[in-house]
Amino acid sequence: MTSVDVGSGPVVTGTPATGGLARGLVTMLVSGASSQSGAAVGAHAFAAIGPAGVVGVRQLVAAVVLLPTVRPPLLRFTRAQWWPVLLLGLVFTAMNLSLYTAIDRIGLGLAVTLEFLGPLAVALAGSRRLLDLGCALGAAVGVYVLVLPGPATDVLGVGLALAAAACWAAYILLNRLVGSRLPGLQATAAASGVAALLNAPVVVLLLVQGRFSTGPLLAAITAGLLSSVVPYALDLTALRFVPSRFFGMFMSVHPVLAATAGAIILQQALAAHEALGIGIVVLANLVAVSTMRPARRTAADAQVSAAPM
């Protein structure tokens, strides 16, 4: 697989060899499993420090790793570079807080599946193809089957998961903008620092209250490593071996990985209608991404499909 440098990242121009594709597939599978396992492990700390505490520690871990590694020249950022970075940090915080609170209320598999409506909405926005309309309707049917609205439905939990989906859509759009203004991972690293500052008061308050016992703290740190640091590094590696379209298609299986992690780590068994709903949403994502018109995209563009820090 060959690539050319266009300033913001390598553009995949060749076809990966079979060995490279297999390596990329394994890398993406490990990345996805790590991300969803991290969320499941973090859920074990909810009772002690709450979703806000887990998110706070997760963002601090991401900042501690990324800022020294990337070393973005923060003092030289212009106003045009700073404002999308600040918004990106806010989106990181809002997305993770709404998602983790949703996981606490409705379970990992359901929350992550609803969250994936965000990237799907961005992918389908503005399309005039009947097939894309069918994918959107299919996803809506999948959500209905997944939730089966009724008196016992946790409306707040579902709403928070949909808020996380909206944040993910905002992340994609912001990342495309900031990717044209800052090279490499500078924007992501700087935004992780912003998110860490936004969450610092929560972490300080929990420290003052003495709620960071060893178990919950280790679970939250593990969530930060498995759900932020490890997936981002592995996704960067995977994009060296697989086309960006294939990367986007594989991201669609994350709800399945989330449901699996929830069942194994949290003992959150899925009802039959929930499993069916997840399958329909995943299928709608796969069809939408696999049938998109090929476009010349950079590795940075492909990364916007990955889960934010």
Disulfide bonds with the S-S distance in Angstrom:
none
